[in-house]
Amino acid sequence: MPNITHSDLVDAVQQALANATVEDGNARTVNELTEALGVPHKTVWTMLKQLITDEVVECVKVRRFNITGQSQKVPGYRIKQNVV
């Protein structure tokens, strides 16, 4: 991710999370972030790793439905409360 600043990363994740609701845990999964940002999974993982290291983003469990329609908890990512 050449020439992308820390601020760019935060802005991109904040934009992707803009429509997250309380029911979503105010968070998005990696697949949801990939789709929202229009970038490959590897890019999202790299961005999240940096933002988690910088204590900007946190990982929480969110409920999503799997391919068989069963609800399960999966990792979701959101901006930490004290950062916003």
Kinemage of the C-alpha trace (Angstrom):
@kinemage 1
@onewidth
@group {chain A} dominant
@subgroup {mainchain}
@vectorlist {calphas} color= white
{ca met a 1} P 0.000 0.000 0.000
{ca pro a 2} L 2.461 2.641 -1.129
{ca asn a 3} L 1.791 6.311 -0.397
{ca ile a 4} L -1.148 5.623 1.925
{ca thr a 5} L -0.979 7.547 5.174
{ca his a 6} L -2.281 6.540 8.574
{ca ser a 7} L -5.011 9.145 8.166
{ca asp a 8} L -5.975 7.593 4.806
{ca leu a 9} L -6.369 4.203 6.485
{ca val a 10} L -8.543 5.604 9.269
{ca asp a 11} L -10.686 7.537 6.775
{ca ala a 12} L -11.179 4.478 4.573
{ca val a 13} L -12.284 2.301 7.487
{ca gln a 14} L -14.520 5.056 8.901
{ca gln a 15} L -16.234 5.412 5.523
{ca ala a 16} L -16.726 1.657 5.283
{ca leu a 17} L -18.197 1.624 8.788
{ca ala a 18} L -20.470 4.626 8.188
{ca asn a 19} L -23.538 2.434 7.666
{ca ala a 20} L -22.793 -0.017 10.465
{ca thr a 21} L -25.632 -0.182 12.961
{ca val a 22} L -25.935 -1.118 16.607
{ca glu a 23} L -27.415 -4.428 15.451
{ca asp a 24} L -24.180 -4.957 13.487
{ca gly a 25} L -22.165 -4.263 16.630
{ca asn a 26} L -21.095 -1.032 14.879
{ca ala a 27} L -18.555 -3.238 13.150
{ca arg a 28} L -17.831 -4.876 9.803
{ca thr a 29} L -16.275 -8.217 8.919
{ca val a 30} L -13.253 -8.471 6.640
{ca asn a 31} L -15.526 -9.588 3.785
{ca glu a 32} L -17.806 -6.593 4.343
{ca leu a 33} L -14.854 -4.191 4.478
{ca thr a 34} L -13.387 -5.742 1.323
{ca glu a 35} L -16.644 -5.150 -0.509
{ca ala a 36} L -17.157 -1.637 0.892
{ca leu a 37} L -13.613 -0.499 0.140
{ca gly a 38} L -13.309 -2.276 -3.209
{ca val a 39} L -9.885 -3.679 -2.398
{ca pro a 40} L -8.502 -7.226 -2.054
{ca his a 41} L -8.721 -9.159 1.228
{ca lys a 42} L -4.956 -8.931 1.679
{ca thr a 43} L -5.139 -5.127 1.574
{ca val a 44} L -7.907 -5.079 4.184
{ca trp a 45} L -5.937 -7.422 6.455
{ca thr a 46} L -2.843 -5.222 6.119
{ca met a 47} L -4.859 -2.082 6.888
{ca leu a 48} L -6.565 -3.670 9.888
{ca lys a 49} L -3.309 -5.032 11.275
{ca gln a 50} L -1.765 -1.544 11.171
{ca leu a 51} L -4.840 0.121 12.704
{ca ile a 52} L -5.090 -2.493 15.467
{ca thr a 53} L -1.377 -2.047 16.242
{ca asp a 54} L -1.957 1.710 16.400
{ca glu a 55} L -4.928 1.107 18.752
{ca val a 56} L -7.374 2.793 16.377
{ca val a 57} L -9.442 -0.289 15.501
{ca glu a 58} L -10.587 -3.134 17.729
{ca cys a 59} L -11.821 -6.632 16.996
{ca val a 60} L -15.209 -7.619 18.418
{ca lys a 61} L -17.533 -10.565 17.881
{ca val a 62} L -20.581 -9.833 15.705
{ca arg a 63} L -23.510 -12.021 14.681
{ca arg a 64} L -23.748 -12.977 11.038
{ca phe a 65} L -25.617 -15.715 9.205
{ca asn a 66} L -23.520 -18.435 7.611
{ca ile a 67} L -24.206 -20.106 4.275
{ca thr a 68} L -26.725 -22.511 5.860
{ca gly a 69} L -28.644 -19.661 7.480
{ca gln a 70} L -27.432 -20.274 11.020
{ca ser a 71} L -26.485 -17.294 13.158
{ca gln a 72} L -22.945 -17.362 14.492
{ca lys a 73} L -20.444 -14.985 16.021
{ca val a 74} L -17.557 -13.949 13.788
{ca pro a 75} L -14.779 -11.348 14.082
{ca gly a 76} L -15.811 -7.806 13.255
{ca tyr a 77} L -13.773 -4.618 13.297
{ca arg a 78} L -14.715 -1.148 14.467
{ca ile a 79} L -13.112 2.167 15.338
{ca lys a 80} L -12.389 2.358 19.073
{ca gln a 81} L -14.704 4.685 20.999
{ca asn a 82} L -11.926 6.918 22.340
{ca val a 83} L -10.516 7.541 18.830
{ca val a 84} L -13.623 8.983 17.174
